[in-house]
Each structure stands twice: as structure tokens, then as C-alpha cells.
């Protein structure tokens, strides 16, 4: 009955093959089979194409697709399904019927065997979360505000400690501020982006894989923090020595010890916080890309700046009593580097970053140090002392938003399945601002959402600073206008650069999770500090002068 029915509807070959397949599996192993009777034989299609009369149906196809069919009977046994497919995708149209029938039977058997062993395989990566503009904004806004209030607290701390003895006597410490605060972009946000991508594509679904990723990444950022802290101190010494023309060895060792100790401790604390946030957000169904990087900055600036002020003050006091304290601190943290290298080398993903991930971190540190030089020369001018409280805010907000966007684009490329370094069938042109912000893709949608958060967020942060009576500047309408213009321009440039840079790096085989965020956050520090200094200079130039508030 089956053979006659299938031959009349599918043609001789497919009717005989299907009836043989069902009968053989029915007798020799329990399967689930579905009997489909075409309600409209003229709608029969193979591979999505109309077959015409049954004898003209093409051969060598991979699957059958029938339209307008009614499921009349279903028998359920131990297995849940069977697959009807051809194992030879390169078979010719004129291949013999017997060879195709053998291929069908062989593939069906392989399909049943794969079903039996599917429970032994590792879990499949979770499906990507479907996101609308509202869902993106809802997930981002609360971590964004939390991170913003963290930068406000950091600004209040910097506004206070700028008058401490170590900051007035060793003004090169100001050069360390953007470089060390930028570690959250160079290290912690890069860590958050790597772990977010790993969680989204299923590389942290088992406890063993998760702990390997955690230990390797923690060891990696400790090595990077120690090296970057040491290099940042050298940059501060050079940038401080060139304008002044004299070099003090005691101050140089103080800068080195303060920078290395601050970078190491802050990276360890923030790394642990990041790991907890990513694991928890994945368990509750929130995209880690939306929350991990802002939360990395919510406490990052405050912790790093507080540690820098406290450690540098304590070590500065030791200069008069103990000549060996500062060199000893440097030696201890540098001596621990080989241990972290050994741990990081054991994990394949971190081993690659350990060997090839230094270029973006070091270059980003140098870029941030240039912003620190601008801060040093501006804050030490009594006319622009009010700039200190706003510097962590504008830099932090820009860095947080662009890190979210870069992490999202990187995750999108990883989940899209296009191998890194392989040329696109249709090469991607350099994006324009219109395509980056007004396109129909999910990345353009997230760019619009993030850009729209800038002005309301900064107004909230400015109001908070004014309510706490922080800073040395009255929030006049002219100042607020200049400030918002600087912030909007900064974030617009950063989001556009993120769209271009992440795709450019991906096309050249560079993992954006490891390379893009350090560059983007460092550029955010440089643009934010530069635009803010220009804002204060223009405000001073037009006569809107008020530098006594908050003293």
C-alpha cells in the first residue's frame, strides 16, 4: 500500500526508496515515522522547486519539501524522529536509482546512530537573544547609570585629592590618572568582552570550561596590569621630564611603585567582579554584553583612583624615612609575573592573548597618557581647577558606551559564523555615519540607543555633582551647553569608529574582543579630556568665569 501510494505521488524512484526505507527500519530498529499524504499533488516540491509531473522529479537532491500536505498518521516508538536525506551532496543528476537508494538507507541509519549518541555530546551553544531597541535600552540604562554614578564618585575623589601633597609636589601623578583609569578599558572591559562572547557562544556552559576560562583570564590580566602599570610610570616620567627639563630619581621610583601596585590590586578586584556579573547575567537570561562592561566601570574608576591616591600618599611619606620601600614594592609585583604567565599559558584562549595581545594594551596606555598630560597641564592652572571633577565622568561615560557597542558587534560576528581573516564574498565598504547610526541592522539600532543615552545621562550626573556641591565650577547654561556638545561629539566619534574598527580587525584575523576595546576607550580618554579642556578654555574666553565654587 505504501509503495503504491508513494509511487503514484512521488514517482517510481522516490516511492520505492521511501517505502523501502520505512519498511526496513520498521522491522529492524524502532523508529518514529510520519506518513504524509499530499492533499494537492501539484504542489509537490523538491529542494523548494516545483517538480512538475512525478516522472520528471529531479534526482540527487538532499531533501524533500512538500507543501500543502496533511499528516494522517504518526507512530511513536523509542526514538523521536528519523531523517530522510542523501549523504552524497555531489551526486550527479543521472546517478543510478540503486546508488541513491543505498545512500538514503545509509544516511538514515547514520542519522539514527547520531540520535542515539547525541546525549553524550557537549551542549550546543545557546540561541542568540532576540533584542529590540526597547529591550537593549532597558538592559543598558541601569548599568549605564550605575557606571555613571561610579564615575561621578571618582570625579569627586579626584576633585579632593588634587590638593593633596603628593599631587601638588609630584604633579606627574596626574599623568597616571587617565592611564590607570584606562585599565578598565584595556584589561577589565576586554576581559568582560572575552568572557561575554565565550558565554554567548557556549564556551562556559560546563563547570570545567568555566573555571578554565576564569583562571586563565585572571592570570592574564595580572600580567598585563603589572606590565602596563610599569610602562605607564615610565611614560609619566618622560612626559613630566621633557617640559620641566630635570629628573628626580626618587619621584620616578615613587611613580613606578604607585602605578604597579594600583594596577595589580585594581585589576584583581575588578576581574573578580566581572566574572561574577557575567556568570550571573547569563543564568538569569540577560545578555552579558549589555551589562558587563558598564558594571566594570561602575566601580573601576572609583576603586582605581582611590587606590592610586592612597598608595601614592603612603609611599610619598616613606621617601623621607625609608629609601627601600618603593623599590621593594616594585620588585615584589614584578617577581610575581612568571607565576601568572605559567597559569595563563595553560589555557589556549589566554595563551594566544598572552603572546599577541600586548600591542593594543601598550598603545592604548600611551594614548591615555597623552590625555593625562593634557589633564596635568590644565588642572595645575588655577583658572581650570574645576575640570578635575568632570574628567572621569566624560571619559568614563564615553568609554562605557563604546565598550558596550564594540562588545556587541564582536559577539555578533562570532555568532554569525564567518571565519576571521577570510575575505567576505561581498567586501564591506567603509561605513558612513548614516549607515552606522541609521541602518536597519541590530548594531545600528544599538548605536542609536547608546547615543540617545548620552545627553540625559550627563544631565543626571551634572545634577548629582551640583547637588553634592562638588567641583569649582557653577553649572551655568553656557557651561552645560558646551559640556553636552563635547560629550555628544565624543560619543558620536567613538561609536562610528567602533563600527569601522571592529569589522576591520575581524576581516584581518584580529579578535576584536582583544584588540578593539583598548584602542576605543583610550581614544575616549583622549577625546574626552581634550574636548573638556577646550570647553573650559572657550568658557573662559567668552567671560563665563567662576572658579571659587566648592573650595
C-alpha positions as CSV (number, residue, x, y, z in Angstrom):
1,X,0.0,0.0,0.0
2,X,2.8,2.4,0.9
3,X,4.8,1.7,-2.2
4,X,1.8,2.1,-4.5
5,X,0.8,5.3,-2.8
6,X,4.2,6.9,-2.9
7,X,4.9,5.8,-6.5
8,X,1.7,7.5,-7.6
9,X,2.5,10.7,-5.8
10,X,6.3,10.8,-5.8
11,X,7.3,8.8,-8.9
12,X,8.9,5.4,-9.2
13,X,12.3,6.1,-7.6
14,X,11.2,8.1,-4.6
15,X,8.2,6.0,-4.0
16,X,10.2,2.8,-4.0
17,X,13.1,4.4,-1.9
18,X,10.7,5.8,0.8
19,X,8.7,2.6,1.1
20,X,11.9,0.5,1.4
21,X,13.4,2.9,3.9
22,X,10.3,2.8,6.2
23,X,9.8,-1.0,5.9
24,X,13.5,-1.8,6.6
25,X,13.7,0.5,9.7
26,X,10.2,-0.7,10.9
27,X,11.4,-4.3,11.1
28,X,15.0,-3.9,12.3
29,X,15.0,-0.9,14.7
30,X,12.3,1.0,16.4
31,X,11.8,4.4,14.8
32,X,9.2,7.2,14.7
33,X,7.8,7.6,11.2
34,X,5.4,10.2,9.8
35,X,3.1,9.4,6.9
36,X,2.4,12.4,4.8
37,X,-0.3,12.2,2.2
38,X,-0.2,15.1,-0.3
39,X,-3.5,16.9,-0.4
40,X,-2.5,18.7,-3.5
41,X,0.0,16.7,-5.6
42,X,0.6,19.6,-7.9
43,X,2.2,21.5,-5.0
44,X,4.9,18.9,-4.5
45,X,8.4,20.4,-4.4
46,X,11.9,19.1,-4.1
47,X,14.5,21.5,-2.6
48,X,11.9,24.2,-2.8
49,X,11.4,23.9,-6.5
50,X,8.3,22.7,-8.3
51,X,8.9,19.2,-9.6
52,X,6.1,19.1,-12.3
53,X,4.8,15.6,-13.1
54,X,6.1,12.9,-10.9
55,X,8.3,11.1,-13.5
56,X,10.2,14.4,-14.1
57,X,11.2,14.9,-10.5
58,X,15.0,15.6,-10.3
59,X,17.3,13.1,-8.7
60,X,20.4,13.6,-6.5
61,X,18.6,16.0,-4.1
62,X,19.4,16.4,-0.4
63,X,15.9,16.6,1.0
64,X,12.2,16.6,0.0
65,X,9.9,19.5,0.9
66,X,6.2,19.0,0.4
67,X,3.7,21.8,0.5
68,X,0.0,21.5,1.3
69,X,0.4,18.1,3.0
70,X,-1.7,16.6,5.7
71,X,-0.2,14.4,8.4
72,X,-2.6,11.5,8.6
73,X,-0.7,9.1,10.8
74,X,2.2,9.1,13.3
75,X,3.7,6.2,15.0
76,X,5.9,6.9,18.0
77,X,8.5,4.4,19.3
78,X,11.7,4.8,21.2
79,X,13.3,7.4,19.1
80,X,11.7,10.8,18.3
81,X,12.5,11.2,14.6
82,X,14.2,10.0,11.6
83,X,15.9,11.9,8.8
84,X,15.4,11.4,5.1
85,X,18.4,12.8,3.3
86,X,21.0,11.9,0.7
87,X,24.6,11.6,2.1
88,X,26.2,12.4,-1.2
89,X,25.9,16.1,-1.9
90,X,28.0,15.8,-5.1
91,X,25.9,13.1,-6.8
92,X,25.0,13.7,-10.4
93,X,21.6,14.2,-11.8
94,X,21.9,11.0,-13.8
95,X,23.1,8.8,-10.9
96,X,21.5,5.3,-10.8
97,X,18.5,4.7,-8.6
98,X,20.0,1.9,-6.7
99,X,23.0,4.0,-5.6
100,X,20.7,6.8,-4.4
101,X,18.6,4.3,-2.6
102,X,21.6,2.9,-0.8
103,X,22.7,6.4,0.1
104,X,19.3,7.1,1.5
105,X,19.3,4.0,3.6
106,X,22.9,4.6,4.8
107,X,22.2,8.1,5.8
108,X,19.0,7.3,7.6
109,X,21.0,4.7,9.6
110,X,23.7,7.3,10.4
111,X,21.0,9.7,11.5
112,X,19.6,7.2,13.9
113,X,23.0,6.4,15.3
114,X,23.7,10.2,15.8
115,X,20.4,10.5,17.7
116,X,21.5,7.6,20.0
117,X,24.8,9.3,20.8
118,X,23.5,12.9,21.0
119,X,23.2,12.8,24.7
120,X,27.0,12.2,25.0
121,X,27.9,15.3,23.1
122,X,28.7,18.6,24.7
123,X,25.8,21.1,25.0
124,X,25.1,23.2,22.0
125,X,25.6,26.9,22.2
126,X,22.5,28.8,23.3
127,X,20.5,30.6,20.7
128,X,21.2,34.3,20.3
129,X,18.8,36.5,22.3
130,X,16.3,38.5,20.1
131,X,16.6,42.2,21.0
132,X,14.6,45.2,20.2
133,X,15.6,48.8,20.8
134,X,13.4,48.8,23.9
135,X,15.0,45.7,25.3
136,X,18.5,46.9,24.5
137,X,17.8,50.3,26.2
138,X,16.1,48.6,29.2
139,X,19.1,46.3,29.8
140,X,21.7,49.0,29.2
141,X,20.2,52.0,31.1
142,X,20.5,50.7,34.6
143,X,24.2,49.5,34.4
144,X,24.9,52.8,32.5
145,X,23.5,54.9,35.3
146,X,25.3,52.8,37.9
147,X,28.6,53.2,36.0
148,X,27.9,56.9,35.6
149,X,27.4,57.4,39.3
150,X,30.7,55.5,39.8
151,X,32.5,58.0,37.6
152,X,30.8,60.8,39.5
153,X,32.2,59.4,42.7
154,X,35.6,59.1,41.0
155,X,35.4,62.7,39.9
156,X,34.5,63.8,43.5
157,X,37.6,61.9,44.7
158,X,39.8,63.4,42.1
159,X,38.5,66.9,43.0
160,X,39.5,66.3,46.6
161,X,42.9,64.6,46.1
162,X,44.1,67.1,43.6
163,X,45.0,69.3,46.6
164,X,46.9,66.6,48.4
165,X,50.6,67.0,48.9
166,X,51.6,64.1,46.6
167,X,49.6,65.6,43.7
168,X,51.0,69.1,44.2
169,X,54.6,68.1,44.8
170,X,54.7,65.2,42.2
171,X,52.3,66.6,39.6
172,X,53.3,63.7,37.2
173,X,50.7,61.6,39.2
174,X,48.0,63.4,37.2
175,X,49.5,61.8,34.1
176,X,49.0,58.4,35.6
177,X,45.3,59.1,36.2
178,X,43.9,58.5,32.7
179,X,46.3,55.7,32.0
180,X,45.4,53.8,35.2
181,X,41.7,54.6,34.9
182,X,42.0,53.4,31.3
183,X,43.0,49.9,32.6
184,X,39.3,49.2,32.9
185,X,39.1,49.6,29.2
186,X,42.5,47.9,28.4
187,X,42.0,45.0,30.7
188,X,38.7,44.7,32.6
189,X,36.4,45.6,29.7
190,X,38.5,43.4,27.4
191,X,38.1,40.6,29.9
192,X,34.4,41.3,30.1
193,X,34.1,41.2,26.3
194,X,36.0,38.0,26.0
195,X,34.0,36.2,28.7
196,X,30.7,37.6,27.4
197,X,31.5,36.3,23.9
198,X,32.5,32.9,25.4
199,X,29.3,32.7,27.4
200,X,27.1,33.6,24.4
201,X,28.7,31.0,22.1
202,X,28.5,28.3,24.8
203,X,32.2,28.0,25.9
204,X,31.3,28.4,29.6
205,X,28.3,26.1,29.8
206,X,30.1,23.4,31.8
207,X,31.8,23.9,35.1
208,X,35.1,22.7,33.9
209,X,35.2,25.0,30.9
210,X,34.1,27.9,33.0
211,X,36.8,27.5,35.6
212,X,39.5,27.1,33.0
213,X,38.3,30.4,31.4
214,X,38.2,32.2,34.8
215,X,41.7,31.1,36.0
216,X,43.4,31.8,32.7
217,X,41.9,35.2,32.2
218,X,42.6,36.3,35.8
219,X,46.2,35.3,35.5
220,X,46.4,37.1,32.1
221,X,45.1,40.4,33.3
222,X,47.5,40.3,36.3
223,X,50.5,40.0,33.9
224,X,49.1,42.8,31.7
225,X,48.3,45.0,34.7
226,X,51.8,44.8,36.1
227,X,53.5,45.5,32.7
228,X,51.1,48.3,31.8
229,X,51.5,49.9,35.2
230,X,55.2,49.8,34.9
231,X,55.1,51.3,31.3
232,X,52.6,54.0,32.4
233,X,55.0,55.2,35.1
234,X,57.8,55.4,32.5
235,X,55.5,57.5,30.3
236,X,54.6,59.7,33.2
237,X,58.3,60.3,34.0
238,X,59.1,61.1,30.3
239,X,56.1,63.4,29.9
240,X,57.0,65.2,33.1
241,X,60.7,65.4,32.5
242,X,60.5,66.8,28.9
243,X,58.7,70.1,29.8
244,X,60.5,70.7,33.1
245,X,64.0,69.7,32.0
246,X,65.0,67.9,35.2
247,X,64.8,64.4,36.5
248,X,64.3,63.2,40.1
249,X,65.0,59.5,40.8
250,X,63.0,59.4,44.0
251,X,59.9,60.7,42.2
252,X,60.4,58.3,39.4
253,X,60.6,55.2,41.7
254,X,57.5,56.6,43.6
255,X,55.6,56.8,40.3
256,X,56.6,53.2,39.4
257,X,55.7,51.7,42.7
258,X,52.4,53.5,42.9
259,X,51.4,52.7,39.4
260,X,52.3,49.0,39.5
261,X,50.6,48.4,42.9
262,X,47.5,50.3,41.9
263,X,47.2,48.4,38.6
264,X,47.7,45.0,40.1
265,X,45.2,45.3,43.0
266,X,42.6,47.1,41.0
267,X,42.7,44.6,38.2
268,X,42.4,41.7,40.6
269,X,39.3,43.2,42.3
270,X,37.6,44.2,39.1
271,X,38.3,40.9,37.4
272,X,36.6,39.0,40.2
273,X,33.6,41.4,40.0
274,X,33.4,40.9,36.2
275,X,33.4,37.2,36.4
276,X,30.5,37.2,38.9
277,X,28.5,39.6,36.8
278,X,28.9,37.6,33.6
279,X,28.0,34.2,35.1
280,X,25.0,35.7,37.0
281,X,23.7,37.6,34.0
282,X,23.8,34.5,31.8
283,X,22.0,32.4,34.3
284,X,19.1,34.9,34.5
285,X,18.9,35.3,30.7
286,X,20.4,38.8,30.3
287,X,22.9,39.4,27.5
288,X,26.3,39.9,29.3
289,X,27.4,42.3,26.6
290,X,24.8,44.8,27.8
291,X,25.7,44.8,31.5
292,X,29.3,43.5,32.0
293,X,31.2,46.4,30.5
294,X,29.2,49.2,32.2
295,X,29.5,47.5,35.6
296,X,33.2,47.1,35.0
297,X,33.4,50.9,35.0
298,X,30.8,51.5,37.8
299,X,33.4,50.7,40.4
300,X,36.5,50.7,38.3
301,X,37.2,54.4,38.3
302,X,36.4,54.8,42.0
303,X,38.5,51.8,43.1
304,X,41.5,52.7,40.9
305,X,41.6,56.4,41.8
306,X,41.2,55.7,45.5
307,X,44.0,53.1,45.4
308,X,46.2,55.5,43.5
309,X,45.7,58.3,45.9
310,X,46.1,56.2,49.0
311,X,49.1,54.2,47.8
312,X,51.0,57.2,46.3
313,X,50.4,59.2,49.5
314,X,51.7,56.4,51.7
315,X,54.8,55.8,49.6
316,X,55.5,59.5,49.3
317,X,55.7,59.7,53.1
318,X,58.2,56.8,53.1
319,X,60.6,58.8,50.9
320,X,61.8,60.7,53.9
321,X,62.2,57.7,56.2
322,X,62.8,54.6,54.1
323,X,64.7,54.5,50.8
324,X,64.0,50.9,50.1
325,X,60.2,50.9,50.4
326,X,59.4,52.0,46.9
327,X,62.0,49.7,45.1
328,X,60.8,46.8,47.2
329,X,57.2,47.3,46.2
330,X,58.2,47.3,42.5
331,X,60.4,44.2,42.9
332,X,57.6,42.2,44.6
333,X,55.0,42.7,42.0
334,X,57.4,42.2,39.1
335,X,58.7,39.0,40.6
336,X,55.1,37.6,40.6
337,X,54.8,37.9,36.9
338,X,56.3,34.5,35.9
339,X,53.7,32.7,38.1
340,X,50.8,34.4,36.2
341,X,52.5,33.7,32.9
342,X,52.7,30.0,33.7
343,X,49.0,29.9,34.6
344,X,47.9,31.9,31.6
345,X,49.9,29.7,29.2
346,X,47.9,26.6,30.2
347,X,44.7,27.9,28.6
348,X,44.6,28.0,24.8
349,X,42.5,31.1,24.6
350,X,44.6,33.2,27.0
351,X,47.8,31.8,25.6
352,X,47.1,33.5,22.3
353,X,46.4,36.8,24.0
354,X,49.5,36.4,26.2
355,X,51.7,36.3,23.1
356,X,49.8,38.6,20.7
357,X,47.7,40.9,22.9
358,X,50.3,43.4,24.0
359,X,50.2,45.8,21.1
360,X,46.7,47.3,21.8
361,X,47.2,47.5,25.5
362,X,50.5,49.3,25.3
363,X,49.4,51.7,22.5
364,X,46.2,52.4,24.4
365,X,48.2,53.2,27.5
366,X,50.3,55.7,25.5
367,X,47.2,57.3,24.1
368,X,45.7,57.7,27.6
369,X,49.0,59.1,28.9
370,X,48.7,61.9,26.3
371,X,45.3,62.7,27.8
372,X,46.9,62.6,31.2
373,X,49.4,65.2,30.0
374,X,46.5,67.4,29.0
375,X,44.9,66.9,32.4
376,X,48.2,67.7,34.2
377,X,48.7,71.0,32.3
378,X,45.1,72.0,32.7
379,X,44.3,71.1,36.3
380,X,47.5,72.7,37.6
381,X,46.3,76.0,36.2
382,X,44.2,77.7,38.9
383,X,41.8,79.0,36.2
384,X,40.8,75.5,35.2
385,X,40.8,73.7,38.5
386,X,37.1,72.8,38.1
387,X,37.9,70.5,35.3
388,X,39.1,67.7,37.6
389,X,35.7,66.6,38.8
390,X,34.3,66.3,35.3
391,X,37.2,64.4,33.7
392,X,36.4,60.9,35.0
393,X,32.7,61.5,34.1
394,X,33.1,62.4,30.5
395,X,35.8,59.9,29.9
396,X,34.0,57.1,31.7
397,X,30.6,57.6,30.0
398,X,32.2,57.6,26.5
399,X,34.3,54.6,27.3
400,X,31.4,52.7,28.8
401,X,29.1,53.2,25.8
402,X,31.7,52.4,23.1
403,X,32.8,49.3,25.0
404,X,29.2,48.0,25.0
405,X,28.9,48.6,21.3
406,X,32.3,47.0,20.5
407,X,31.4,44.0,22.6
408,X,28.0,43.6,20.9
409,X,29.5,43.9,17.4
410,X,32.2,41.4,18.3
411,X,29.7,38.9,19.7
412,X,27.5,39.4,16.6
413,X,30.5,38.5,14.3
414,X,31.4,35.4,16.4
415,X,27.8,34.1,16.4
416,X,27.4,34.8,12.7
417,X,29.9,32.1,11.9
418,X,32.1,34.0,9.4
419,X,35.7,32.9,10.0
420,X,38.1,35.6,11.0
421,X,40.5,36.6,8.3
422,X,38.5,35.1,5.4
423,X,37.6,37.5,2.7
424,X,33.9,38.3,2.5
425,X,32.1,37.3,-0.7
426,X,30.9,40.9,-0.8
427,X,33.7,43.1,0.8
428,X,32.3,45.5,3.4
429,X,32.8,49.1,2.4
430,X,34.0,51.7,5.0
431,X,30.8,52.7,6.8
432,X,29.4,56.1,6.7
433,X,27.8,57.8,9.8
434,X,24.4,57.3,8.2
435,X,24.9,53.5,7.9
436,X,26.4,53.3,11.4
437,X,23.5,55.1,13.1
438,X,20.5,54.9,10.8
439,X,20.9,51.4,9.3
440,X,18.4,48.6,9.7
441,X,20.8,46.2,11.4
442,X,20.8,45.4,15.1
443,X,24.2,47.1,15.6
444,X,22.8,50.3,14.1
445,X,19.9,50.0,16.4
446,X,22.1,49.6,19.5
447,X,24.2,52.6,18.3
448,X,21.1,54.8,18.2
449,X,20.1,53.6,21.7
450,X,23.5,54.2,23.2
451,X,23.8,57.7,21.6
452,X,20.4,58.7,22.9
453,X,21.6,57.9,26.5
454,X,24.4,60.5,26.4
455,X,22.5,63.8,27.0
456,X,20.0,62.5,29.6
457,X,22.8,60.6,31.4
458,X,25.1,63.6,31.6
459,X,22.4,65.9,32.8
460,X,21.7,63.4,35.7
461,X,25.4,63.3,36.5
462,X,25.8,67.0,36.4
463,X,22.9,67.5,38.7
464,X,24.3,64.9,41.1
465,X,27.7,66.8,41.2
466,X,25.9,70.1,41.7
467,X,23.8,68.6,44.5
468,X,26.9,67.3,46.2
469,X,28.5,70.7,45.9
470,X,31.4,69.2,44.1
471,X,33.9,70.9,41.8
472,X,34.9,74.5,41.4
473,X,32.5,75.5,38.6
474,X,29.0,76.8,38.7
475,X,26.7,74.9,36.2
476,X,25.6,77.9,34.1
477,X,23.6,77.3,30.9
478,X,26.7,78.2,28.8
479,X,28.8,75.7,30.5
480,X,26.1,72.9,30.3
481,X,25.7,73.6,26.5
482,X,29.5,73.4,25.9
483,X,29.7,70.3,28.1
484,X,26.9,68.4,26.4
485,X,28.2,69.4,22.9
486,X,31.6,68.0,23.9
487,X,30.1,64.7,25.3
488,X,27.8,64.2,22.3
489,X,30.7,64.7,19.8
490,X,32.9,62.4,21.7
491,X,30.4,59.5,21.8
492,X,29.4,60.0,18.1
493,X,33.0,59.7,17.0
494,X,33.6,56.7,19.2
495,X,30.5,54.8,18.1
496,X,31.4,55.4,14.5
497,X,35.0,54.3,15.0
498,X,33.7,51.1,16.8
499,X,31.6,50.2,13.8
500,X,34.6,50.6,11.4
501,X,37.3,49.2,13.7
502,X,35.7,46.0,14.8
503,X,34.8,44.9,11.3
504,X,38.2,46.0,10.0
505,X,40.0,43.9,12.7
506,X,37.7,40.9,12.1
507,X,38.5,41.0,8.4
508,X,42.2,40.8,9.1
509,X,42.0,37.9,11.6
510,X,42.3,40.0,14.8
511,X,39.9,39.1,17.5
512,X,38.0,42.4,18.3
513,X,37.4,41.3,21.9
514,X,41.2,41.6,22.5
515,X,42.1,44.5,20.2
516,X,39.3,47.0,19.7
517,X,38.2,48.0,23.2
518,X,41.6,49.2,24.4
519,X,42.0,51.4,21.4
520,X,38.5,52.8,21.7
521,X,38.5,53.5,25.4
522,X,41.9,55.1,25.1
523,X,40.6,57.3,22.3
524,X,37.7,58.1,24.5
525,X,40.0,59.3,27.3
526,X,42.0,61.4,24.8
527,X,38.9,62.9,23.1
528,X,37.1,63.5,26.4
529,X,40.0,65.2,28.1
530,X,40.8,67.3,25.0
531,X,37.2,68.3,24.4
532,X,36.7,69.1,28.1
533,X,39.8,71.3,28.2
534,X,38.6,73.1,25.1
535,X,35.2,73.6,26.7
536,X,36.8,75.2,29.7
537,X,39.1,77.4,27.6
538,X,36.1,78.6,25.4
539,X,34.1,79.3,28.5
540,X,37.0,81.3,30.0
541,X,37.4,83.1,26.6
542,X,33.8,84.3,26.4
543,X,33.9,85.6,30.0
544,X,31.9,82.9,31.8
545,X,34.4,82.7,34.7
546,X,33.7,81.1,38.1
547,X,36.4,79.2,39.8
548,X,35.7,79.6,43.5
549,X,32.6,77.4,43.9
550,X,33.3,74.3,46.0
551,X,36.6,75.4,47.5
